[in-house]
Amino acid sequence: MKTELVQSLTNTFESHAQQTDGGIDFWLARDLQHLLGYSKWDNFLNVISRAKTACEVSGHLIADHFADARKMVDLGSGSQREVDDIMLTRYASYLIAQNGDPKKQEIAFAQTYFAVQTRKAELIEQRLLDAERISARKKLSATEKELSEIIYEQTGGNQNFALIRSKGDQALFGKSTQSMKTQWKVPENRPLADFAPTIILKAKDFAAEITIFNARQNQMDNEAAISSEHITNNKAVRNTLLERGIRPENLPPVEDVKKTVRRLQTNDQKALKKPDALDS
């Protein structure tokens, strides 16, 4: 397929894309019908039916991707009438393309277009999740540094910070820091938090923030008082997680945050050099 045609089809498909209030891309079936080279609505409904079956077989809810809608169309007399239509997500549109007539050039293009666009959306979502975890790890580091400073200021030494943090881990996980490091196979010289999922990073950060606040408010001047406060806060956070069906010690470890940072940097560098797949 020539580059000019690819670009033209890309622009045509994207010009018909719309968004819900939640920012989800969708296409209207009657627009997609013509984009895919189908002149008769009944014939296109047969393709949609096969796509719905594929959606259900793949484990997705049809209602999440194929939503009934109504659309006003122009009549030859200059008047308008309302007709049935369907709001299609990107995934639904991809399934329709996969179940269309492969001899149609528009179908061949759409199969690639929606596959690439779906993959792009997945990559963007994963990048946002990775960035959120990196941000949460940095925030926890800053909070723990502040807690260490509070301990130093109010007790005259911060040699007890590691002990206090360890007691917090025991309260949060129901296991010692060392036990969790063994369970998650964390190298001895690396912090447990570097392998923790985002929700655990935020849980530890929240508990530490409360400890900082109360240590200042109540002018705690010894390790026992701050330790007790930190244990209480981590237990409270743990109970909240348990109430929501999340057991911290049962969560699997995630990628070393340092590797995540390097991977994002590498991918960003590649993205700046690599042309869009549909333009090549």
PyMOL commands that set and color helices and strands:
alter all, ss='L'
color gray80, all
select helices_A, chain A and resi 3-15+29-35+41-57+62-65+90-98+105-155+161-173+177-184+192-195+198-217+223-243+248-250+257-273+277-279
alter helices_A, ss='H'
color red, helices_A
select strands_A, chain A and resi 18-19+25-28+66-74+80-89
alter strands_A, ss='S'
color yellow, strands_A
deselect
rebuild
show_as cartoon
